[in-house]
């Protein structure tokens, strides 16, 4: 059976291709819907089908192992140009299906009821259907329920398409940012090699170190950009591990983090803060090769998370310098304060003979269920 309108068939095929879902693995979201559809209808078989130009394929199948159907076997195709629901009460007597191999063969299908799947509410791509081996009729209420379930199916498909598009865009942005960072770093290295004064070479060396830290941080932030919630106690150690590689050998980092889930924007803001605090502490708190350590701690206090970055460096007189960036422009402090403001947090700073501490308190963390 071919499409009556080839142009419409090509539009449908293109819409299905845009989903990137054909021949994909089983997914619980769809399997739960087909199982529920079969249950509420008291039917032995339920399918979520996609009708391409050459074949029909079931994304989800309940009550049957068959997933691929030829167009001669497709009953769903008959409903694509009609209303929201196609019902064939007795497939053996209906001229559209009486010669269908599924109807004339063993375990004959004698009933079909299908709610049409439509992308963007106007492009039909398949159906959420139930099949039975005896003639029957569904109530109007049951048909309406199947139509609602069909809309849930297409929304899930469209959500997956949107997430895939977002990931593609994020990968492209990531690629361009990496290239830009590499180009800038290369240019700064050339400038450093040509610099005549030790002061200029030192300043450019600091810039190169900062660019390296930003590149590593960007790589970690890119991993979480498409996710809603982040396990902070698993994410921050990756940031710290990358920073550890860039630090002087006389500075050690340790961390103690309780299990906590937070929104992705909270995780990225705290990662930026940790990056700046550790980078600046390593630069200013341990002059002349002085040995020291930086401790990162994550705790919960009531309904607020507490993130602390504490060093045992020179403290006091160098507190303001430790919060500055490179040339003393205050960029480090600005990044930290902006990160805290973004998550509606609060920050406190203390410094003394024993070192410097920065503590950030931020709202609405979530402990993991097993904590």
Long-range contacts (C-beta under 8 A, 24 or more apart in sequence): 1-71, 1-72, 1-74, 1-77, 2-71, 3-53, 3-77, 4-81, 5-81, 8-80, 8-81, 9-53, 10-53, 11-123, 12-51, 12-52, 12-53, 12-80, 12-123, 12-124, 12-125, 13-52, 13-53, 15-119, 15-123, 15-125, 16-50, 16-52, 16-125, 16-126, 18-161, 19-119, 19-125, 19-157, 19-158, 19-160, 19-161, 20-160, 20-161, 20-164, 21-50, 21-59, 21-157, 21-160, 22-50, 22-52, 22-57, 23-57, 24-59, 26-60, 27-59, 27-60, 29-156, 30-59, 30-60, 30-153, 30-156, 31-60, 31-62, 33-60, 33-128, 33-149, 33-152, 33-153, 34-60, 34-61, 34-62, 34-128, 35-62, 36-149, 37-62, 37-128, 37-130, 37-146, 37-149, 38-62, 38-63, 38-130, 40-142, 40-145, 41-113, 41-130, 41-138, 41-142, 41-146, 43-111, 43-113, 43-130, 43-131, 43-132, 44-131, 44-132, 44-133, 45-109, 45-130, 45-131, 45-132, 46-128, 46-129, 46-130, 46-131, 47-76, 47-127, 47-128, 47-129, 47-130, 47-131, 48-117, 48-126, 48-127, 48-128, 48-153, 49-74, 49-76, 49-117, 49-126, 49-127, 49-128, 49-129, 50-117, 50-125, 50-126, 51-76, 51-77, 51-80, 51-125, 51-126, 51-127, 56-126, 63-131, 64-131, 69-102, 70-101, 72-100, 72-101, 73-100, 73-101, 73-102, 75-100, 75-102, 75-109, 75-112, 75-114, 75-129, 76-114, 76-126, 76-127, 76-129, 79-114, 79-116, 79-124, 79-127, 80-116, 80-124, 81-124, 82-116, 83-116, 84-115, 84-116, 84-118, 84-147, 84-150, 85-113, 85-114, 85-115, 85-116, 85-143, 85-146, 85-147, 86-112, 86-113, 86-114, 86-116, 86-127, 87-112, 87-113, 87-114, 87-137, 87-138, 87-143, 88-112, 88-113, 89-135, 89-136, 89-137, 90-135, 92-135, 107-133, 108-133, 109-133, 110-134, 110-135, 111-135, 111-136, 113-138, 113-143, 113-146, 115-143, 115-146, 115-147, 115-149, 115-150, 116-150, 117-150, 117-153, 117-154, 117-157, 118-154, 119-154, 119-157, 119-158, 120-158, 125-154, 128-153, 163-226, 166-226, 167-226, 170-222, 170-225, 170-226, 174-218, 174-222, 177-218, 178-215, 178-218, 178-219, 181-211, 181-214, 181-215, 181-218, 182-215, 184-211, 185-211, 185-212, 185-215, 203-326, 203-327, 206-283, 206-326, 207-326, 209-246, 209-279, 210-279, 210-325, 210-326, 212-246, 213-242, 213-243, 213-246, 213-275, 213-279, 214-275, 216-242, 216-243, 216-245, 216-246, 217-242, 217-271, 217-272, 217-275, 220-271, 221-268, 221-271, 224-264, 224-267, 224-268, 225-264, 225-268, 227-264, 228-263, 228-264, 229-261, 229-262, 229-263, 229-264, 229-366, 230-261, 230-262, 230-263, 230-264, 230-266, 230-267, 231-259, 231-260, 231-261, 231-368, 232-257, 232-260, 232-261, 232-262, 232-266, 232-267, 232-270, 232-298, 232-305, 232-365, 233-257, 233-258, 233-259, 233-260, 233-298, 235-267, 235-271, 236-270, 236-271, 236-274, 236-296, 236-298, 239-271, 239-274, 239-275, 240-274, 240-278, 240-296, 243-274, 243-275, 243-278, 243-279, 246-279, 247-278, 247-282, 248-282, 248-286, 248-289, 250-286, 250-289, 250-290, 250-291, 250-292, 251-282, 251-286, 251-291, 251-292, 251-293, 251-294, 252-292, 252-293, 252-294, 253-278, 253-293, 253-294, 253-295, 253-296, 254-293, 254-294, 254-295, 254-296, 255-295, 255-296, 255-297, 255-298, 256-295, 256-296, 256-297, 256-298, 257-296, 257-297, 257-298, 258-298, 258-299, 258-300, 258-367, 258-371, 259-367, 259-368, 259-370, 259-371, 260-298, 260-300, 260-305, 260-365, 260-366, 260-367, 260-368, 261-365, 261-366, 261-367, 261-368, 262-305, 262-362, 262-364, 262-365, 262-366, 265-342, 265-343, 266-343, 266-362, 266-365, 269-339, 269-340, 269-342, 269-343, 270-307, 270-339, 270-343, 270-360, 270-362, 272-335, 272-339, 273-307, 273-309, 273-335, 273-336, 273-339, 273-340, 273-360, 274-307, 274-309, 276-325, 276-332, 276-335, 276-336, 276-339, 277-309, 277-336, 277-358, 278-309, 279-332, 280-322, 280-323, 280-324, 280-325, 280-332, 281-309, 281-311, 281-313, 281-322, 281-356, 283-322, 284-313, 284-318, 284-321, 284-322, 284-324, 285-311, 285-313, 285-314, 285-315, 285-318, 285-322, 285-355, 285-356, 286-311, 286-313, 286-314, 287-314, 287-318, 290-314, 292-355, 300-365, 300-367, 301-361, 303-363, 303-364, 303-365, 304-361, 304-362, 304-363, 304-365, 305-361, 305-362, 305-363, 305-365, 306-359, 306-360, 306-361, 307-359, 307-360, 307-362, 308-357, 308-358, 308-359, 308-360, 309-357, 309-358, 310-355, 310-356, 310-357, 310-358, 311-355, 311-356, 311-357, 312-354, 312-355, 313-355, 313-356, 314-355, 315-351, 315-352, 315-353, 315-354, 315-355, 315-356, 316-351, 316-352, 316-353, 318-351, 318-356, 319-349, 319-351, 319-356, 322-351, 322-356, 323-349
